[in-house]
C-alpha cells in the first residue's frame, strides 16, 4: 500500500494538468491550478489583523451562517443516507428472494 501511495504521490507532483474551458468561462481558455502558497496568501489577506474591526466582523457574519448551513447538510446526510441505502438494499434483497424462491 505504501508503495502505491508513493507512486501516486510522485505522479501527482510531477504531472501538470491542463484543461480546455470555453471562452465564456475564462478569457485565457486555460485553467491554471492554484498552489498552496497562493491560497495561504489569500487567507492571510482575509485574516489581516490591522484591518478595521468592522470589516472583520462583517466577514465573520458572512462565514458563520455558511458554516451552520454546511453543518446541517452534513447532519442530514449522516442521518438519512444510511436509511436510504438500507432501504434500497432491502428492496434488492426482496427482489432477489422473489426470483430465487418462487
Residue frames relative to the residue before (quaternion, step in Angstrom):
aa qw qx qy qz dx dy dz
X 1.0000 0.0000 0.0000 0.0000 0.00 0.00 0.00
X 0.6585 0.5052 -0.3185 0.4579 3.59 0.94 -0.85
X 0.6108 0.5592 -0.3466 0.4406 3.56 1.07 -0.75
X 0.6710 0.4902 -0.2904 0.4745 3.56 0.92 -0.94
X 0.6440 0.5239 -0.3248 0.4530 3.58 0.97 -0.82
X 0.6523 0.4999 -0.3213 0.4705 3.59 0.99 -0.79
X 0.6446 0.5172 -0.3224 0.4616 3.58 0.99 -0.82
X 0.6567 0.5021 -0.3072 0.4715 3.58 0.94 -0.89
X 0.6568 0.5100 -0.3137 0.4584 3.58 0.93 -0.87
X 0.6548 0.5022 -0.3109 0.4716 3.58 0.95 -0.84
X 0.6413 0.5222 -0.3231 0.4600 3.59 1.00 -0.81
X 0.6753 0.4946 -0.3008 0.4570 3.58 0.88 -0.92
X 0.6739 0.4956 -0.3034 0.4564 3.59 0.97 -0.81
X 0.7557 0.4089 -0.2161 0.4637 3.58 1.02 -0.71
X 0.6735 0.4937 -0.2959 0.4638 3.60 1.21 -0.14
X 0.2184 -0.7491 0.6115 0.1311 3.54 -0.97 0.91
X 0.2214 -0.7768 0.5794 0.1088 3.55 -0.94 0.88
X 0.0412 -0.7861 0.6167 -0.0069 3.55 -0.85 1.00
X 0.0864 -0.8073 0.5838 -0.0078 3.55 -0.73 1.10
X 0.3158 -0.7311 0.5705 0.2008 3.57 -0.93 0.88
X 0.0767 -0.7883 0.6104 -0.0118 3.53 -0.86 1.06
X 0.5634 -0.6069 0.4223 0.3687 3.63 -0.99 0.70
X 0.6241 -0.5733 0.3871 0.3631 3.56 -1.17 0.63
X 0.5686 0.6024 -0.3926 0.3996 3.58 1.12 -0.48
X 0.6929 0.4812 -0.2759 0.4607 3.56 1.04 -0.77
X 0.8063 0.0177 0.0287 0.5905 3.57 0.82 -1.01
X 0.5135 -0.6568 0.4552 0.3126 3.56 -1.06 0.66
X 0.7254 0.4527 -0.2523 0.4530 3.60 1.01 -0.75
X 0.4076 -0.7352 0.4366 0.3206 3.60 1.29 -0.18
X 0.7199 0.3736 -0.2557 0.5260 3.62 1.18 0.16
X 0.2647 -0.7289 0.6106 0.1606 3.50 -1.15 0.71
X 0.1493 -0.7854 0.5962 0.0730 3.55 -0.66 1.08
X 0.4414 -0.6982 0.4831 0.2904 3.61 -0.76 0.94
X 0.3822 -0.7120 0.5431 0.2280 3.54 -1.10 0.73
X 0.3532 -0.7461 0.5295 0.1954 3.52 -0.96 0.86
X 0.6862 -0.4950 0.3466 0.4049 3.53 -1.27 0.43
X 0.6148 0.5646 -0.3576 0.4187 3.60 1.00 -0.77
X 0.6709 0.4964 -0.3015 0.4610 3.57 0.90 -0.93
X 0.6577 0.5062 -0.3155 0.4600 3.58 0.95 -0.84
X 0.6651 0.4954 -0.3186 0.4591 3.60 0.92 -0.83
X 0.6137 0.5320 -0.3552 0.4627 3.61 1.07 -0.62
X 0.6531 0.5008 -0.3202 0.4691 3.58 0.98 -0.78
X 0.6314 0.5158 -0.3367 0.4711 3.59 1.02 -0.72
X 0.6341 0.5207 -0.3328 0.4648 3.59 1.01 -0.75
X 0.6222 0.5227 -0.3405 0.4730 3.58 1.06 -0.71
X 0.6581 0.5067 -0.3129 0.4607 3.58 0.98 -0.83
X 0.7563 0.3738 -0.1978 0.4992 3.57 1.00 -0.81
X 0.2310 0.8026 -0.5215 0.1746 3.58 1.15 0.50
X 0.3273 -0.7859 0.4974 0.1671 3.57 -0.49 1.23
X 0.6519 0.5171 -0.3312 0.4450 3.59 1.12 -0.49
X 0.4627 0.6740 -0.4456 0.3648 3.57 1.27 -0.04
X 0.6099 -0.5518 0.4068 0.3975 3.53 -1.20 0.37
X 0.6037 -0.5776 0.4124 0.3630 3.55 -1.16 0.61
X 0.6037 0.5843 -0.3514 0.4132 3.56 1.09 -0.71
X 0.6942 0.4622 -0.2934 0.4673 3.61 0.85 -0.88
X 0.6384 0.5095 -0.3380 0.4676 3.61 1.03 -0.68
X 0.6392 0.5103 -0.3280 0.4726 3.58 1.02 -0.74
X 0.6265 0.5351 -0.3292 0.4613 3.55 1.03 -0.79
X 0.6454 0.5202 -0.3089 0.4663 3.56 1.01 -0.86
X 0.6535 0.5003 -0.3128 0.4741 3.59 0.97 -0.81
X 0.6439 0.5239 -0.3266 0.4519 3.57 1.01 -0.77
X 0.6423 0.5003 -0.3267 0.4800 3.59 1.16 -0.49
X 0.7205 0.4772 -0.2614 0.4301 3.58 0.89 -0.92
X 0.6339 0.5715 -0.3471 0.3887 3.59 0.91 -0.82
X 0.6825 0.4541 -0.3278 0.4696 3.69 0.78 -0.76
X 0.6281 0.5275 -0.3485 0.4537 3.60 1.03 -0.70
X 0.6531 0.5065 -0.3175 0.4649 3.60 0.98 -0.77
X 0.6351 0.5202 -0.3316 0.4647 3.59 1.02 -0.75
X 0.6478 0.5116 -0.3171 0.4669 3.59 0.95 -0.85
X 0.6546 0.5015 -0.3148 0.4700 3.59 0.95 -0.84
X 0.6450 0.5175 -0.3241 0.4595 3.58 0.99 -0.78
X 0.6511 0.5033 -0.3179 0.4708 3.60 0.97 -0.81
X 0.6357 0.5224 -0.3258 0.4657 3.59 1.01 -0.81
X 0.6456 0.5115 -0.3142 0.4721 3.58 1.00 -0.85
X 0.6501 0.5175 -0.3129 0.4602 3.58 0.96 -0.85
X 0.6433 0.5170 -0.3186 0.4662 3.57 0.99 -0.84
X 0.6502 0.5026 -0.3184 0.4724 3.59 0.97 -0.79
X 0.6603 0.5153 -0.3162 0.4455 3.58 0.93 -0.85
X 0.7035 0.4629 -0.2742 0.4644 3.59 1.04 -0.70
X 0.8089 0.3460 -0.1573 0.4486 3.57 0.73 -1.03
X 0.5702 0.6101 -0.3976 0.3801 3.62 1.07 -0.48
X 0.6705 0.4633 -0.3330 0.4742 3.68 0.81 -0.75
X 0.6220 0.5421 -0.3405 0.4509 3.58 1.05 -0.73
X 0.6744 0.4878 -0.2937 0.4701 3.58 0.88 -0.94
X 0.6722 0.4851 -0.3022 0.4707 3.59 0.91 -0.88
X 0.6364 0.5275 -0.3268 0.4583 3.58 1.03 -0.73
X 0.6651 0.4917 -0.3058 0.4715 3.58 0.94 -0.84
X 0.6463 0.5149 -0.3267 0.4588 3.59 0.98 -0.79
X 0.6837 0.4649 -0.3020 0.4747 3.60 0.90 -0.84
X 0.6151 0.5359 -0.3472 0.4625 3.62 1.07 -0.65
X 0.6359 0.5213 -0.3229 0.4687 3.58 1.02 -0.79
X 0.6587 0.4932 -0.3095 0.4765 3.60 0.98 -0.81
X 0.6258 0.5317 -0.3329 0.4635 3.57 1.05 -0.74
X 0.6506 0.5003 -0.3148 0.4768 3.60 0.97 -0.80
X 0.6370 0.5198 -0.3233 0.4685 3.59 1.02 -0.75
X 0.6524 0.5043 -0.3060 0.4758 3.57 0.99 -0.83
X 0.6596 0.4969 -0.3084 0.4721 3.58 0.96 -0.82
X 0.6263 0.5321 -0.3422 0.4556 3.61 1.04 -0.67
X 0.6649 0.4777 -0.3032 0.4876 3.59 1.09 -0.64
X 0.7100 0.4686 -0.2632 0.4550 3.59 0.87 -0.97
X 0.7863 0.2127 -0.0989 0.5716 3.59 0.88 -0.93
X 0.1130 -0.8353 0.5341 0.0650 3.61 0.00 1.23
